[in-house]
Amino acid sequence: MPMRERLSQVVAAAEARGLDAIALVPGPNMAYLTGLSFFLSERPIVALLAVGEPPCIVLPELEAGKARELGFRAFTYTDEEGYAMAFHEASAAVELAGARLGVEALRMRVLEERTLTRYAPQVEMVPVDDVISELRMIKDERELGAMRRATRVAEEAFLSWIPTLRAGMSEREAASRLIASLLNNGADGLAFDPIIATGVRSALPHAVPGDDRLQPGDWVVVDWGARVDGYVSDLTRVLVVGHPSGPLCDIHPVVVDANAAGRAAVVPGAVAQDVDAAARRVVDAAGYGPRFFHRTGHGLGLEEHEPPYIVAGNTLTLKPGMAFTVEPGIYLEGIGGVRIEDDVAVTDDGMITLSTLPRTPFSVAV
């Protein structure tokens, strides 16, 4: 979708809610709606999308060039003079005093909130995260193409990484090698810091790689992803050091079946909690229900976690263009865990699985 069309849609949605403008801070929403990317830092940057007015932005002079190129009216400041006058002039230009201003409740800092309220007296701030999410949840072909590339890069990196692993290697070293493999195979960056959890630590869904070493017989949970052209992938598979043995041999096929059931439930018109329920029924039937204690999935796109969330209680209707993970897991404290995660997208007549890796355990040499 062209950037101007995105801007028009979000401003129209704001107007329909009785808002006068929307304020954006550096992050994925600003990038999605404006094409502008900045670091969130001690130098505040706020884009103001006012109903019936050209878009404007407050930002450091050193960043102003790219904003002007995209048609933004720039209110700039230098480090020496500070940002007070720039915010004062921008607030006056779009008549923010007493206005209803849509803000990113999940992202705006106290710094930006206090600065805006200082220079726009009686401004009323209203969360609009859901308004922007409704737009971002539906991916177009360009976005899905980037996600396919991010998935392919992640899978190729994973396959080239496995032969470099050996028993006795630490989780931390394995993670560093995976990061290098992702970058060497074409990732622009990481979707997130990889999770490498071996042995009993694999029962911790969000374990941080540490000094524990891969030992013969260990099951290892690997959760990783690539960022390509701004969009991410997010995958999980399990490794076995040497020959698979122990209780996780029985658990692994249950998780694979739950993953398949969850993906099979992805059709346009279903609701998000249907997918969660389909995966959970398989785990419940095998007697491990209490050991599957996280949601079945989360949305993917510019971020590794974004709507829609695939969880009980979410009655959001699935629509073509939505993309998310399906990642059931079973975790046995003191023993280990298994999680299988794939990336899927809703189509006009069903779904596609973006990821293609086998779901059988991958072997690590002893």
N, C-alpha and C positions, 0 to 999 in steps of 0.2 A: 504494500500500500504506500503510495507517495507520501512524503512527510507532511506536505501541506494538507492532504486529506486527513491525516491523523490529527493534526492541529485543529482542523475545522470540526472534526467529530468530537474531540474532547471539550472544546469550547462550547459546542452546541449542547453537549450533555450537561455541562456546568450551568448553562443558562436555563435548561429545563428544570434544574434543581433550585433555581432561584439564586444562583451565585453570580457574582459580578466578575470574578477572575479566579484563576488558579495560579498558585505559586509552586514552582518546582526547584528542588535542590539537586546538586550533582548526584548522579546515580542512574540506574537503568531506566527509570521513568523519563527523566530528562533526555537521555539518549534516544529512547524509543519515539518520543513525541517531537523532538526538535532536531535530532541528529548531532547534538552537541555533547561532548564528553569532557568532563573535568574531574580532577581529584577533589575530594572533600577535604578541606584543609582549614587553617586558621584564617584564610582569606575567604570570606563568605561570598557565595555566588547564588543568586536567585533569579530564575526566569519568571516573568509575569505575563500570563496569557489572559488578557482582559477581553470581555465580551464587547465586540464592536470596535476594537482597537488593534493596531498592529502589535505583534509580540515585542516585548522589550526584556532586557536583562541587566542586572547589576553584576558587575564583575571587575576584576583587576584589569588595568589598561593593557598589561602584557598578554591577556587572553582575548582582547576585544576583536582582533582581526577575524578570527573564524566565526564569531557571532555575527559580525556585520556581513560577511560573505553569504550567510544564510538568511539575510533580510531582517535581522533583529536590530532594534534601536538599542544602542548600548549606553548605559550610564556607568561610567568607569571611574576608577580611583587608583591612586598609587599607594605604595607602602608608606611614603612620607606623609601624605595628607590624610590617609585613613578613609574608611568607607561611609562615614556618616552622611556627607553631602550627597553622595551617589544614591543612597537609599532614600534620602529626603526628596530628591528630585524625581526619582522613579515613582515613589508613592504618590506624589502630587500629579505626575503626568497621567497616571491611570486612575486617579481619584480613589485611592484605597481607604481614605478616612471614612469610617462608618460603613464600609463595604462588607459584603459577605465573601470571604476569601477561602477557596478550597485549598487545602494543604495536604501534604503527605504525612499523615500521622505516624507512620512507621519509620519515617526517615528524617523529618525536619528536626534539627537540633534546637536546643534552648537559645543558642546564639542567633539563629535566623528568626526564631519566633519573637524574641525580645526586641531585636532590631526593627522588625516590621511593625510591631505594636507601638514602638516609640515614635516612628515617623508616620504612622497611619492611625491616629487616635480613634478609638471605638471600633476598630476593625474586628469583625467576628470571624474566627477561624473554624472551618468545617472540614472534617476528614473526607477526602475523596479517593482514598486508596482503591475502593471498590469500583469507582467509575473508570479509573485507568486500567484496573485488572480486567474489566470486561472487554476492553479493546485488546489488551496484550494476550489474553487467553486464546484468541483465534489467530493462529499463525497462517500467513500466506505462503505461497510456494517458495518465495525467496527465503523466508525464515526456515521453513522445513528443509530446504536444500542445505542451508548452513548447518542445521542440526544433524542431517544425514552425514555431512562431511565430518562433523565433530565426533559422531559415533564411529565412523570408519577409522578415523585417526586414533581414537581410543582403543579400538579393537586391534589395529595393527601394532600399536605400541605394546599392548599387553602380550600379544603373541611373540613379539621379538624380545620381550623382557623375560619371559619364563625360562628360556635356556640359560640365562645368566645367574639363576638362583641355585643355591646349594644348601644342604643341611649345615647348620652352624652359623649361617648368616643372620644378622640381627634384623628385626623389623625395620629399624631406622635405615640401615644400608639398603635393604630391599626397596624401601620407599624412595630413596634418593635415586636408585637405578630406574625405577618406574617413571619418576619425574623426568629424568634425562631422556628416557625412551619416548615419552609423550612429546617433548620438544623436538627431538630428532626426527620424529615421524610426522611432523607438520602441525602440531598444536601451536596456536598463537599464545596460549597460556594454559593454566590449570583451571578446570571448572571449580575445584576445591582441593584442599590438601588431601592426598590419598590416605585411605585407611588400610593398614596392614596389621591384622591381628591374628596371632598364632596361638595354638594350644588353647588353654582355658580362657585366654583373653579374647578369643573369637566369640565368646558369649556376650561381649560388650559391643552393642551395635555401633557406637561412635568412638571406639578405641583410638587413641593417638599412637602412632608408631613409636616404639621405645627400644630398649636394649634387650628385650626377650629374643631368644634365638630360635630359628626354625629347627625343630628336632624331628628325627625319624618318627613317623606315625602321627605327627601333628596335622590337624586340619587348619587351614589358614583362610580367613575371610579377606578378600581384596575388593575395596570400593574405590573407584577412580573415575575420572572424566576429563575430557578435553574441551577447551574453548577454541572455536574456529569462527572467524568472521563475526565475533560478538556473541555467538550462541553456543550452548553447552550440551554435553552428553553426560550421563551418569549411569554407571554400570557396576554390578557386583557379581563376582564369581568366587568359587572356592578352589583352593589348591590342597593337595595332599602331599606331604613329604614322604616319599617312599610309597609303600603299599597301604591302601586305605583299610582301616580297621576300627573297631570300637562302635559305640552307640550312634555316632554320627552317620555311619553307613546306613542305618535305618531311617534316620531323619532326612537325609539328603533327598531321596526320591519323593518324600512327602512335600518338601518345599518346591521341588520342580513341578509337581502336580498342582500345587496351589498357585504357582506362577502361571501355569498354563490355564487354569480355571479363571484366574483374574483377567488375563488377556482375552480369553474367549468371551468374557462378559462386556467387553468394550465395544459398544455399538452406539450410533447416534440415536438419541432419544432415551437411552438408559440414564440413570442418575449415578452420581459419583459413588454413593454408598453401595450401589449394586456390585461394583467391581470389588470393593473391600469385602463385602459379604461373600462373594463367590470364592475368593481366595481363602477367607477365614473358615468357610465350611469344610474345606479339605483338611485344614490343620485341626479343627475341632474334632472331625470324624476320626482322626488318627490318635486323638487323646492328648494333643499338645496345645490346646487352645490357650491356656494361661501363659505359655511360653512364647506366644506371638503377641508382643505387647507394644507394637507401634503401628501406625497407619500403614495401609498397603501401598500408598504412593503419594507423590507430590508433583505439581506441574514443573515443566522445564521450559526454558527459553533463554532470555538474557540472563536469568539467574538459575542457580541449581535448585532452589526452592522457591516456587511461586504458585499461585492458584492455577488450576484447580487442585484441591487436596482430596485424595482418595481415602475417605475415612467415614466411619459410621456417623450418621447425623447430617452429612452433607448431601442435600437433595438437589444440588445443581444439576441441570440436564446437560449431558454430554453433547457437544456439537462438533461438526467437521472442522478440523483445524486445531482442536485442542490437543496438546501433547503433554504426556506425564509418564512417570515411572510406575511399574508394577513390581514390588519388591517384598514379597512375604519372607519371613524369617522365623526360625525356631532357635531359642537360646537356652542352653542348659547350664546353670551356674555350676562352676567347678569342673565342667567337662568341655564345653565349647559350643559353637553355634554355626548355623548355616543360613545364608541369605542368598537369594538369586534375584537379580534386578535387571529388568529390561526397560527400554524406552519405547513407547508406543505413541501413535497419533491416530486420532479419530478421522475417518474418511466419510464420504457421502453414503457409502453402503456397508461400512464396517470399521475395520481398523487395519493399520500396518504396524508391524514390529520393526522399528528402526535398527535394532541390534540383531546381530546374526551369530554371535559366538555360541558354541555348544554349551549346554548346561550341565554336562558331566564334569566331575572334578578334574582339574588339571594337575599333572604330576610334576613334582619337583625332585630332582636327582638327590639321592642320599650321598 
